[in-house]
Each structure stands twice: as structure tokens, then as C-alpha cells.
Amino acid sequence: MARPRKQARLCKLRNSKYWYIRDYETDPDGTERRVLFSTGKTDELGAKQCLTDWLNHKNAPRSSATVSELLEKRMQDMRGRKLARAKNTVYYHNQLRAHFGHMRPDQIMRSHVHAYWEKREDCHGSLREELLELRMTLRFAQECGWIASVPKFDIPAPLPSRDRIIRREEAERLLAAASSMHLRLFILIAMTTGARKSAITGLTWDRVDFHNRRIDFRDPHKTITRKRRAEVPADPTTMALLEEARKYAQTDYVIEYMGKPVKDIKKSFQKAAQKAGLPDVSPHVLKHSVISWLAMDGHTVDQISDMTATTRETVTRVYRHVKPEYLEGLAGSLAPSANIAQIFSKPSQ
């Protein structure tokens, strides 16, 4: 088994006062060869700076880099930063490569983008995300100094959101349809906290405070993203059921199956939804439904936002949908005095 290649490194040669860089280069025909060249520096600090320049040059794309090459650099950066969205972004890149991959950034014209619109018009949501990712990739390349400018092109506006909402009794029907304990526990936590799917599946027992009846969905090992998580209170019934489940836990994770953490609940959730007669319901629908229940109970936007770790914009959108009369009190506050009606009456003949 061949030994793995060592990264570029500094070294000194016998009878030489200079520092050298050892590395490997790939020829146009794919042949890999060792290279050794002098930094021209006798001090280690200067040599390290030369090594940094060499690595930056080596890792940068060609001056005539295509969109495909820049998409690859963008993906390497996202994975290096361990961004969760890198997993889905791969699919956007596949579509972009098929259409723009062979082009240089300066060759992208509005006509090319409009042709892409026509090609992907049946996938409006994906089309928007793909073009946003293309713009982000080009801006990333510009920030790195690989391209001079980012071509301007249009991106379709988002479609109006259509929030699917289920009633409390439907959620209880879904819970009853769950065939396994780990799924029941997942649905129970989701319908009593409004937490995201990933926050629940990633929840560990050390973040369940039975004494104070609180659940902390914030993972100390993950960076904070736009998809917020929160520490929230839990009702006595949910905490009692969690305490019972804790007795039989085999892992550190609350949602586990056959002695292993559950990475995704999608398949078992879909089966339960089908069985409950709710085939179009997903964990995300359950989250939005919780927001609607809290809104119908008269809780404020800020309270719901904090409880469900959801942006105020999203909460307000759901709030307006399920409780349109919530502004009626404001209209009453702005009502003019009854006497003002006389101003608009027709003068007597």
C-alpha cells in the first residue's frame, strides 16, 4: 500500500543556507512528480511566508477557471467550515454544472441565465436556490481574488408561502399511528415544543433538565446558524414520559433505535402520516402547526418566536394566516370620534 503524500513542507539542504520547499506537482498528462525549489530565504519566518504563498497559488483555480472549478472550490470551503447546508448544495451544483459548467464567469450573459430559467421553470423553488448559489459562488471567487467581477443576472422572486397546518386532534392521531417508541417520543417533543427535526434528533439526555422541566435544544458542539435553537420549558406530561424513556436509554441520545442514535426520522414519520390519513404532513408541518396553535391561543409573536426558535417574520406570517383578527384592537385604537362623521355629510339644500 502506497504511503500517503506529504503536504508541501519546508526543509534545509546540507551545505545550503537557504530554506527549500518540497512538494508534488501534477503535469498536464496527469503524471505526478516531486519538486524542490529554493525560497531564497535564510530566515525561517520568511521561508514560512513563501510556503504560504506557494500553497495559496497551488490551491487557487486557474486564471481562466470555469464555473465548474469555482463550484468545486466553493464546496471545499463549505465542507471545510462544516456547514450543514453543504449536503443539499451538492444537488444545486449538479444542475448548475450541466448548464454553466463549461463557461468562464465573464462569459455568463443574461441570455444564458434566462435560458436556464426556461430549462428549470417547472422547478421554481430549486431554480431560485440554484441561481442564488451560483451568485454566492461567484462572489466567493471574487472575495478570494480569483475573478475580477461578478456578472449581474436576475433571480426569480420567492413564491408566496403555503403553510400546511394541522389541528391538535390530527397531531394526536399522528402520534397514535406511530408504531415505534422512538417515533412517538419524537412526535411528542415536536408537538409540545415546536422544535426543528434536527434539534430533536440531536438532543442528548444531558440537556434535558428534569428538575426544572426544561429542554435545551442548543447543541454546544455545533456552531450557531440561521436555524435557531432554544432552551424551552416543557409541560409535566411530556417530562414524565421523557423520564420514563430515560430508564431504558442505551445511548446519550433521546431519540434512539436499536441501541443507536436516529439520524433521520423521515421514513418512519411518513409511514405514520400515511397511516393517520395525513400523507402530506412532515415534521416541518408539525412545527408550523405548533406556531398556529400558540397564535390561536393568543400568545404574542415574540413569545412564540422565543418558544419555537423561529424568526419573527415566519411567526408573523403564520399568525396572520390563522388569526387575521389580531389587528382589530389596533383599528379600534385609531378610530376617530363619532363627531367626525358630520364633516362628510352632505350640506342641507
N, C-alpha and C positions, 0 to 999 in steps of 0.2 A: 504494500500500500504506500503510495507516494506521500511524502510529508507535505503538509500544507505550506503554501508560500508565505514567507515572512513579509510583513509590510515594509515599505520604504523606511530605511533607518540610516543613522549616521555611523560612520566608522573612521578609524585612522589607519593609515598605511605605515609600514615600517620605513624609516628614513624620509618621512614627509611631514612637514609642519602643518599641512592643511587638513581640514575635515573633508570627508567624502560622503556621498550618498549612494547606498546600494539599493537597487530596486529591480523590478521586472517590467519590461515593455512588450506590447503585442504588436507585431508587424502587420501590415495590411493583409497579408496572406493568412493571418491567424497564428503564425509562429510566435512563441513566447521566448524571449531572450533576456539574459541578465545584463544590467547596465551598471556602470560605475563611473561617476564623474565627480570632479572636484567642486566644492562650494566656493573655493577661492578665499575661504575664511580660516584664520588661525584660532580665533576665539570661539568657544562653544556657543555663546549666545547668538553670534552672527550666523553660525552654522545651523542652529535650530530655526532661525528665521528663514534661511534658504530652504530648509527642508519643508517648512510650512508653505512657502511659495511654490515649491515643486508639487506638493500634494494638492494645493488649490488648482494649479494648472492641470494636473493629471485628472482630477475629478470633474473639471469643468467640461461641458459639452463643446463640440467643435464650433467655430465661429459661424459656420453655416448649418447649425443644428436644425433638425426637423422638429415638427411638433411632437412626433413620437418620442424622440430623445428627451425633449423637455418634460413630457408627461412622465417618463421614467424617472427623471431627476426629482420631479415633484413627489412621486410615490415614495422614492427613497427617503426624502425629507419627512414625509408624513409618518412613515414607519419608524424612522429614527426617533421621532418625537412621540411615538406610541399613541398616535391619535386613533380613537375608536372608529372614526368615520372612514379610515383608510380601507376597511374591509368592503364597504359599499362603493367607494370611489373607484375601485378597480373596474366595476361594471360600466361606469361613465366613461372611463378611459378607453375601454374596448370599442365603444361606439365612436368616440372622437378619433381614434386611430384609423378606423375604417374610412373616414371621410377626409380628415385633415392631416393624417399622419405623415404623408409624404411631403407636405408643404413646409417651407420656412415660415416663421411668424410674419415676416414682411410681405409674404405672398397672399396672406388671408385678406380677402376683399369682402365687402358686404354681400356681393352676389354669391360667394361661396357659403356664407352663413345662411342666406335666405334659401339656398338650395338644400341646406341641411334642415331648415325648418320644414320644408316640403317633405323631405325624406322621413322626418320623425313627427309629423303633425298628429299622428294617431296616439302619440305618447307624450302629451303636453307636459305632464309633470316631470318626466325624465328629460325631455328636451330642455326645459328650463335649468334643471340641475346640471346637465351636461355642459351647457354653454357657460353657466356660472363657473364650473370647474375649469373650463378652457381659459376663461378670463383670469381666474386665480393662478393658473399655471403660468400664464404669460407675465403676469405681474410679479410672480415669484422669480421668474427668469430675469426680469428687468432689475429687481432688487439685488440679485446676485451679480449683476453686471454682465450677463450673458447676451442680452439683446438691448438695443438702444431704446425702443419704444414698444408700446402695446397697441395693436390695431384696434380701432373702435368698431364695435358692431352691436346690433340690437339684441336684447334678451327678452323673451316673452314675459309679460306680467303674470303673476300667480293667479290661478283660478280661484274664484270665491270658495272658501272652505265649506264643506258639507259635513258637519259633525253628526255622526251616528250616536244616538243616545238611547240607553235602555232604562226601563223603570226598575225600582228596587226589587219588586217581585220577580222580574225577569232575571236579575242578578242572582237572587236566591235560587231560582230554577236552574241556573247555570251551575251554581255551587252544588246543588243536589245531584246534577248529572255527572260531576267529576267522579271518575272511577278509582282514583288513587289518592292516598292521603297527601302526598306532596303537592298534587294539583289543588286539592281542597284548601290546603294551607295557603297556597299562592293566591287563589281567588279570594279567600277570606281577608288576607292582608291587603290586597288590591282594592277591595270594595269598602274597606274601613279606614284606609289611609290615603287612597288616590295616588300611591307611589308608582313610579315607572316600572316596567317589566324588569329591566336590567338592575334597578335598585333593589328589587325584591329577591331576584335570583342570586344577587351578590351579597345579600345580607348575612352576616355571621352572628352567632349567638352572643358574642361578647358585646354586641351593640344593641341588645335587647335588655332594657332595664326593667326587670320585673317589679322591683321595689317602688319605683316612681312611675311605673306604667308608661314608659316611653320607648320609642323605636328610633334609632339613629341610622338613617339610610346613607349617611355620608361615609364613604369608604376612605380611610386615612391613607391607603396605598394608591389611590387614583387621583390624578390632577383634576381640578375643578374645570368643568366645561359649561357651555351654554345650557346643557340639560341639567338643571339644578337638582340637588337632593337636599333633604332637610331632616331635622330631628323633630319628631311629632309625638303628641300624646296618643295613646291607644285606649279603646274602651275596655272595661273589665272583662267582658265576654271573650274578646279577642286575646287578651293577655292570659286568661285562664286556659284557653285552648293551646296557646303557644307554650305555656308552662307544661301542659300535658305532653305535647310533642317533644319538648326538650328532654324528657325522661328516656326517650327511645332514640335520640340522635346518635348517629355513628360518625358524623363529621362536624366540622366547625360551622357548616352552613345550615341555615334554617330550612331551605328548600333542597332536599336531597332525595336520592332514589337509589335503592340497592347499594347503600354504603358509599355513594359518590355524589358530589355536588351536581346539580342540574344546571347545565349551561344555557339551555333554551327550552322554554315551555311550549313552544309553538304547536307542535304536533298534537300533544295530549290536550291542549286547550281547544284546538279546532275540533277534535273528536267530541269533547264535552259540549261545545257550542252547537254542533250538529245534533247531538242527542237532545239538547234542550230546545231545539227548534229555533236557534239563533245563529244560523250559518255565517252571517256577515259580521259577527261580533268578534273582536280581537282584544288583547289586553289593553291596547291604546283606547279602544272604545270604552272599556271599563273605566279608565282614568277620566275620560271626558264626562262619563255619566256621573261619576262621583262629584265632579265640579258642578254639574247641573243640579244634583240633589242638594248640595250645600247652598246653591243660589236660590233654589225654590224654598229652602228653609229660612231665607232672609239674611244669611251671613254676608258680610261685606266682601268686596273684591279683594281687598288687602288680606283679610283673614283667609279666604280661600286660596289665594296665591301662596301665602306662607305655609298653609297646611299641606297643599299638594305639590309644593315646589314647582309651580308653574308661573310663567310670565303673566303680568297683569293684562297684557294685550290678549292672550289666549283666554284667560278667565273672563275678561270683559266680553269677548265675542260669544262665548257660551252663555254668559249671564244674560246678554241681550236676547239671545235666542229663546231661552226658557222662561225669562221673567221680563218681558218687554215693558211691563207697567212700573218697573223700578224707578223710572224718571218722573212718574206722575206727581210725586211730592214736590219736585223741583218746579214743575209747571205751576203748582198751587202757590209756591212762594213768589213767583214772578207775576201772578195775576194782578191786573190793575184794579183800582177801586171801581165799584159799580157805577159811580157818577160819570166815569169817562165815556160811558155809552151814549150820553147826551150829545157829545161832540159829533158823533157820527149820524145823529138823527137828522132827517130832512127838515129844513125850516118850514114852518107853517105858512100857507098861502095867505 
